[in-house]
C-alpha cells in the first residue's frame, strides 16, 4: 500500500464511486479530489455544481442510488409546483438538494470563493476527504454539434445528448487558474500517487487539464500518474462517452484512452475484458463498480498499480 497523500482527478458518477472506494482504504484526510467545475451553471438564479455535489453526496452516504445524482430519499414538491406555474423544469432539483444550491449561491454572492464554500459544505455533511474545485473562476463546457453550439447542461440534460458532437470547448479555461487547494495537493512533498478516475475523458477530465498549470504540474510531479479506463470492454458504463468517441471518429477501445492521455499518465488500469494496450504499464481488474465492495476493490487495484511504478 502506498504511503503519503493521493490526488484524484474526477467528475461524474463513475469518478465519485472510485473516490468513495479510495476513502475506505486510505485516510480520507490524506486524499484530495480535484473536481471538474465546467459543468457548473446558473439555473433559476442558483449556482449549480453537479460534479461537486455528486461527490459530496456520495462520500456522505447521501447519494440517490437509483438516479446516480442528487440525494437519497428525495421529494419533488418544488419541481411539481414549478411545473404547475409554467417554470423551467427541464433540470430537476429535489427539495433536499435545493438547500445546497441556495447556500452555495448565498455564499458566492457574499464574496466567498467556490473552493472555500465546497470545503464548508462537505464538512457540514461529515465528509473528511478534501474536495477541491479545479478552479475558483468560471469555466463552461460548450459542445459544438450539428444543432449548433450548446452549453453543456443544455446538451446533456435538455437535449439528452442527442445532437451529434463535432468538438468540445472549455470557455474561460484560458483565463482561469487552479484553485489553491488543488495546486497545493499536487505540489505536496508527500504526494504518493495521482489518479485519473474513470470519468468521461472529454467532458470531465479534459476541463480540469485545460486550466493552465494543472496539466503542467501533473507532468512535472515525481508521483506516478495512473488512470482507470472509463470504457471497459469498449463500452461506456454510464453517460455519453462511447457516443462522443464514435462521433469524433475515435475507436472504442482502451488503446484510445491510453492515447488520449498520452505521456500524461504512467499507468492504466484496464478491465478484464480489454485487450492489452501498447506502450504503457497496465494492470487488469474488473472495473465495473456496482457495489461498494466493487469500488473498494477497484481502488485497491489502482493503488497497487501506482505502487508498482
HELIX and SHEET records of a PDB file:
HELIX    1   1 UNK A   12  UNK A   25  1                                  14    
HELIX    2   2 UNK A   28  UNK A   30  5                                   3    
HELIX    3   3 UNK A   50  UNK A   59  1                                  10    
HELIX    4   4 UNK A   77  UNK A   84  1                                   8    
HELIX    5   5 UNK A   95  UNK A  109  1                                  15    
HELIX    6   6 UNK A  114  UNK A  124  1                                  11    
HELIX    7   7 UNK A  152  UNK A  153  1                                   2    
HELIX    8   8 UNK A  154  UNK A  158  3                                   5    
HELIX    9   9 UNK A  173  UNK A  175  5                                   3    
HELIX   10  10 UNK A  180  UNK A  186  1                                   7    
HELIX   11  11 UNK A  201  UNK A  205  3                                   5    
HELIX   12  12 UNK A  206  UNK A  210  1                                   5    
HELIX   13  13 UNK A  214  UNK A  220  1                                   7    
HELIX   14  14 UNK A  232  UNK A  234  5                                   3    
HELIX   15  15 UNK A  241  UNK A  247  1                                   7    
HELIX   16  16 UNK A  254  UNK A  261  1                                   8    
HELIX   17  17 UNK A  262  UNK A  264  5                                   3    
HELIX   18  18 UNK A  292  UNK A  308  1                                  17    
SHEET    1   A 7 UNK A 130  UNK A 133  0                                        
SHEET    2   A 7 UNK A  31  UNK A  35  1                                        
SHEET    3   A 7 UNK A   5  UNK A  10  1                                        
SHEET    4   A 7 UNK A 191  UNK A 196  1                                        
SHEET    5   A 7 UNK A 224  UNK A 228  1                                        
SHEET    6   A 7 UNK A 267  UNK A 270  1                                        
SHEET    7   A 7 UNK A 281  UNK A 284  1                                        
SHEET    1   B 2 UNK A  41  UNK A  43  0                                        
SHEET    2   B 2 UNK A  46  UNK A  48 -1                                        
SHEET    1   C 3 UNK A 148  UNK A 151  0                                        
SHEET    2   C 3 UNK A 140  UNK A 145 -1                                        
SHEET    3   C 3 UNK A 165  UNK A 171 -1                                        
END                                                                             
